[in-house]
Amino acid sequence: MSIQTDWPSPHLAHAPQPDAAQAAAELAGRLLQIEQMQDNLVQAINAVVTGLLEVKALAQRAADPAVNPARVSELERKLAEQAQELSTERACRHLAEVSRSYAKTRSMVFMGAKYFGDNVKYAWLAFRQRAAELGIELWFLPPNEACAQQVRELGGNCLPVAADDWSSEDVARALRAAVLVASDHLLSANPYAAALFAGARHVQLWHGLSIKEVGYVSNMAPLARMTPYQAYVLRTCGPFAAYVGTAAALEPEWRRWFSYERYSVAGYPRTDVLYREPGAEDLVNVDADIYGRMAQARREGRAVYFYTPTYRDADHGHWIEKVGLQQVAQQVQDAGGLLVVNLHPVEQELQAELQGSFPGVPFVRAGTDIYPLLTQTTALVTDYSSLIFDYLHIDRPVVLFRPDHEDYVARSRKLSDAKLTPLPGPVAHTAEELAALLANPAALDAPAHRADRHTLIERLFEGRDGRAAERVGDLLLGEMDRALARQATA
């Protein structure tokens, strides 16, 4: 049975078809207005900067105490930043048009998110050999130098991290890419990235099933509070050429959160490692110390609990200091077990500070891939993380620890909790309840909990065979064929 389905976008199927000449004329007029408006804005900024320089010079000559030179310098700096941002925006607008008209070749770019991991890592690892055999030019756009080094050590080709390091040939490589593969919003450190790949077929792997509102819904704000960054994030919610999910039944929800032409249930490449013993390449950018400690504990027959909470929009990071985690960790240790903590990447910036509040509790090194670690666990402890669903692939106990549930729902995210029905395991609302549950590992895997886990995975994952990356590869080849075929008939 095929597990890949493609449906046309309802947004495209019934779109009105205006007169081409009239539409072109209207579009040209709007572009001219935008250009004139931006030209006027640049002139205004230049005039203000010139005026500030004159004021500064006069103040220095007259030693006028009413004019603060430091304040003038700060205004100059801010205006220069604004002028640079405007210049970049104008360049991106033109580069996007260049990308849409630039001749595409048999080339593809994988875009890393915050670190070398997630669906992009495993899709890229699996696709490299096929790309070489088929003569496809394959490049990786890393988020930082650490990721770039890891990709190069694996024999991959990397585009530069910093925009200033891009050569004219790097720009051409990006412009001729037929397909861009990502697993998150297109928020690169390179401000030109989105424009350079505007003409590529964008395949979105995302980073997991969600019981939190995401995409268009979570980033929508009243205009009174709408920032340019929020608007930009909304813009990166689509449209995509293809969106990868895990089950056809989930497509309406993804359609509410993102915009795309085609939906594929190829599955998440990152779950493939849960069906095999992790190999050397799987372990690249994995915390080797934590992996070794977890594996050793398992060999010794000790319980290994992996606590992976999601982030909070409110009380960022510091919420975890208030939920009794140290107490739970000590009780697990006293019983001979091991509790390992992995903070969400959004909160890992505070990890060094937070670790001081939990002496003796091991934290996974920030910016590392955790999927091979899942294979070395006895049970998963989490709250609202997408790991709840991926962990179903190894069919081991799950505990939902939600000590601040009411506050989370009120101040952080709305939930679509119906997706998590039935619950895959028990819920603990306090540290005492969690400690009591972990003190009895056998009860965590009661027949009723196993049955509920099986019900969930059958509904949420059509592919449960460790071959998601292979199916994603097939999808990518299809998108490349589409890009080149459209170009040939344009």
N, C-alpha and C positions, 0 to 999 in steps of 0.2 A: 504494500500500500504506500502510495506517495505521501509524504508528510510536508510537502511544500505547496502552498496555495498562493495565488496572486489575484488580487481584485483591483479593478480600476478605481481611481479616486472619485468619489461622488462629487467632489468639488470641481472636477474637470469634465465629467461626463455631460453635464447639462449647462455648461457655461454659454452665455449668449455670444454670438459671433458678429461683432460690429463690422461696418464697412472698413476694409483694410486701409484705404487712403485716408479716410477721416480719422481713424485711430492713430495712424502714423503722424498725421499733422498735429493732433492733440498732444501726443506724446512729445513731439519735437518742441511744441510750445511750452510744455511744462518743464522740460529740461532746460530750455533757455531761461525761463523764470528762475529756476533753481540756481543756474550759473550766475545770473545777474545778482540774485540775492546774496550768494556767497561772495561774489566779487565786491559788492558793497560792504559786506561785513569785514572782509579783509582790509579794505580801505579805511573803514572806521577804526579797526584795531590799530592799524599803522598810525593813524592820526593821533589816537590816544597815547600810544607809545612815544611818538615824537613829542607830544605835549608834556608827558611825564619827564622825558629827558631834559626838556627846556626848563621845567620847574626845578628839577634837581640841580641843574647848572646854576640857575639863578640863586637857589637856596645856598649852594656852596659859596657863591661869590659874595652874597650879602650876609651869610651866616644867620639867616632868618630863623629864629627859634620856633616860629610857628609851623615850620615844615620839618617833618621828621624824615631824615634821609633813609633810615631803615625801613620806614613805611613805604617810601617811594620805591626802594629797591624791591620790596616784597610785591608791590603792584606790578612792577616791571616783569618780575619773574612769572607771576601768574598770567599776565598778558602774553608773554612769550610762549608759555605752555599752551594757552588757548589758540594762539596762532599756529603752533605746531600741530595741534590736534585737528584744526580745521584743514591745514595743508594735507595731513594724512587722510582725512575723510575724503577730500577731493581726489587725491591720488587713488584711493580705493574704489571710488565710483568709476573712474576711468579704467582701472585695472580689471574690474568685474566685467565691463563690456569687452575688454580685450580677451579675457578668459572665455567668454561665451562665443567669440568668433575665432579664437585661435585653433589651429588644426590639432586634433587629438591623435594620439598614437597608442600603441599597445603598451600603455604605462599606467601604473596604479600607485597611489600613496596611502599608507596607513598612518593615521594621526593618533599619537599617544595622548592620554589625558594627563593625570597628575604624576604618573610614574609608569615604569614598564610592568604592566600587569593587565588584569581584566580581559575582556573579550578580544581587544585588539592584540594583545600579546599572543594569545593562543591561536587566533585566526592567522596572524602573520607567521608564526612558527610553522603552522601546518601548510600554509600556502606557498612558501618559498620554493620548494622543490617543483611544484606544478608550474609556478611562474617561470622558473629557469628552463624547464622542458618545453614550454610553449613560447619561449622568446619574449616574455613580458618584462618590461623594465619596472622594477619594484623599488620603491623608496619609502623611507620611514621619516615622519615629521615628529621629532621628539619634543617633550615639554621642557626638558632641562638637560644639562650636560651629562648628568649621571645616566639618564636613560639613553642618551646618544652613545655613550661609551659601551653600555651593555649591548646595544644593537650592533655596533661595529665589531665587538668581540665575538658576536655570533655570525659575523660575515655579512651583515646587512649594510645597505647604503643609506646614509642619513643626510637629510637636508639640514642646514644650519639652524641652531636654536634662536640666536639673536638676529633680528632683521638686518642690522648693520653688516652682518657677515655674509649676506646673500650676494652671490655674484650674478652677473647677467645670465649665465648658464643655469644657475639655480632657479632664477625666475622663469626661464624657458621650460625647465623641467616641470615646475608646478603648472604652468599654463597648458602644457600638452598632456597632462594627466587625464585619462578618460574616466577614472573612478577614484573617489576619495572614500576611505573607510574610517569610521569613527565610532566611539562608544559613549559619547557625551556631547554636551553643547560644544559648538565650534568656537571655543574661547582660547585661542592660542596666545602664547606670549608674543608672537609675531602679529602686530596689528594689521598686516597686509594679507594674512593667510586666507581669511574668508573670501576676500576679493580674488585672490590668485586662483582659487579653486571653484569660483562661482560657476564655471562652465562644465565642471566635472559631474559625473553621476554620483551623487552622495548616498552612500549606503550607511545607515545608522544601525549599529548593533546594540546601542544603549548599554546600561549596566545593571540590568536585572529587573525582575518583576517588582512591583511596588504596591504596598498598601497605603502609601502616602500619595497625596495629590502632587503631581509633577507636571513639567512641561508648561503649556499655556495656562493651565489652571493655577498652579502654585506661584507663577511669576506675574500674574495679573494684578495690577494695582490701580487705585483711583488716580485720575490724571493729576490731582493735587499733590500726590506723593510719587508720581511716576518720574524716575530718574532716567537719564540717558542709558545707563548700564542696564536697568531693568528692561527698557525698550529693546536694547540690543539682544538680551537673553531671549526675549520673546521672538525676536527675528530668527534666532538660531533653533527654534523649535520646528523648522521646516521651511519650505517643502523639501522632502528627501525623495530621491528616486526610489529607494526601497527601504523598508523598515523591517528589522528582524525581530520576531517574537518567538513564542514557544508553543502556542496553541491557537487554532482558528477562533475558538470561543472568546478569546481575549481581545480580538481585533477591534471591536467597537470602543473599548476603553482606551486603547492606544490611539485610536482615531480622535478621541476627545482631547487627548493630551498633546498630540503631534500631528503634523500634516505630511502626507507622503502619497506617492503614486501607487506603489505596490507593497503588499504585505506578504512576508514569507515566514513560515514556521520552522525555519531551519534549526532553531535552538541556539543556546549560548555556548560558544567554544570553550569558555572557561570551565564549564562543568565536565568537559571530556576528561580532565585530569582526575576526576573523582572515580573514573572507571578503570584506572590503571595505577600501577605503582609509579610515583613521580620519577621521571628521568632527569638527566643532567640539565637539559634545556628547560624543563619545567621548573627546576629549582633556581634558575637565574632570577635574581632580585627577590629571593625568599630569605627571610631571616634565618640563617643557618644555625645560629645558637638556639633559638626557640624551637626550630624544627627538630634539632637533635635532642633537646630536653623532652619534648613531647614524645618523640619516638622511643626514647629510653624508658620513660614512664610507662608507656604502653607495653613494651617488652617485659617490664617487671610486673605487669598485671595491675598497675595503679590507675585510678580514674583520672582522666584528663578532660577538664572542662574549659571550653573556649568561650569567653564572654566578648561579644561583638555588638555593642550598642550602636545605634545610629546617632546622628548629631541633633542638637537642639538649636532652634533659631533664637530661643530665649535662654538666658543664663548660659551662654556659650561656653562649653567645656567644663565649667566649674560645677555644673549640676551633679557630676559624678562623685564629687567630694561629699555629697549630702545623702547618699543612698545606702550607706552601710557596707560598702564593698570590702573594706579592710576586714571587717568582722567575718564576712563570708569566706574570704580567702584564707583567713587563719583557721577557721573550722575545717575547710577542705584540706589544708596542710596537716592539721592535727590528725586527720583520718588517713593520712598517707597519700592523698591525692595532689593534683596540680591544677591551679586555676591560672589561665593565661588571659590577658586583656588585650584587645585590639581596638583602639579608638578609630572612629570614622575619620577618613582623610581630611574632612573639613575641620575637625578639631585636633588633628595631630600637631598643629603648630604650637599647641599648649602642652604637648606631651612631657617635655623635660620638666616643666613646672609641676604638672599634675603627679608625676611619678614620685615626687618627694612626699606626697600625702599618703602613699601606699608602700611603705617599706616592706621589701620581701616579695612584692607582687610583680611578676614578670610582665612587661608590656612588649608587644611586638614592635620591632623597629619601624619608625614612621616611613612611609613611602615605599613599602614592600608588598609583594604579592602574597596573599594569604591562602589562596586556594589549595596548594599542596599541604598546608597545615591542617586543613579540614580532614584529610585522610588519617591524621594521627590523633584524632579526638575520640573521647567516649560519648560526649554529648555537647550540644550547642546551647549556650545561654544568650538570648538576644531579646530585643523588644519589638522594633518595627523595621528591622533591616531586611533587605531582599535576600540575605543569606538564609532566612527562614525557608525560602522556597528551594534554593539551590541545594541546601543540605538534605533535602528529601531524596536526592539521588543516591546518597549512601545509606539511607534508611536507618538512622540512629536517632536516639532521643533528642527532643528539643524542649527547652524550658523557656517560657516567655516571662521575663523579669521586667515589670512595668511599675516601678515605684513612684513615678510622677505622672501617671497616665492623664489625670484630669488637667494638670498644668500643661502637659505636652499638647493635648488636643486644643486647649484654649489659646495657647501662646505660640505654638510651633507649627504644627501641620494638621490639616484635616485628614481623616483616614477613610479609605474605602475598605473597611475591615471585613466586609462580606466575602471578599476574596479568600480570607483566611478562615473559611468555614467548611468543614469542622476544624477546630484548633488542632495543631499537630502535637500538642503536649500540654502539660499543666501551666497555669499562670501563677506567678508569685508577685505580690504587691509590696512586700516588705523584705528586708534582709533576713529576718528570722524565718519567714516562709521559704525563701530561696535556700537557706542553709539546711532546713529540714528536708527539702526535696533532694538536694544533692547528697545528703547523708544516706539516702537509700537508692543507689543507682538502678537496682533491679526494678523497682516500682516505676521508674521513669519510662521503662520500655514495656509497660503492661500491654496485653493484647489489644485493648481498646485504643490505646495511643498508636500502636502499629497500624491498626485498621484505618484510623483517621489519616495517618500519613499517606497510606496507599491511596485513599480516596482523593486526597489533594493532588498527589503527583500525577495520577491518571487524568485528572481534569486540566491540570496546568501545563503539562509537558507531553507533547505528542511524540517527541523523540527521546528515548531513554536508553541510549546505546553507546554513548561515548563517541559519536561520529558527527557532532554538530559542526565542528570546524570543516569537515569535508563538505557538508551541505552548504555552508556559507561560501566555501570556495566555488562551488557550482554556481551559486547566486552571483558572485563577483564576476565570473566569466560571462554570465548572461548579461550583466549590466555593461560590461565592456563591449560586447557585441552590439548592444543597443546604441551605445554612444557612437561607435564607429559607423553603424548603419545609418543613423540619423545624419551624421556628417556627410556620408556619401550621397544622400538624397537631398541635402540642403541646397 
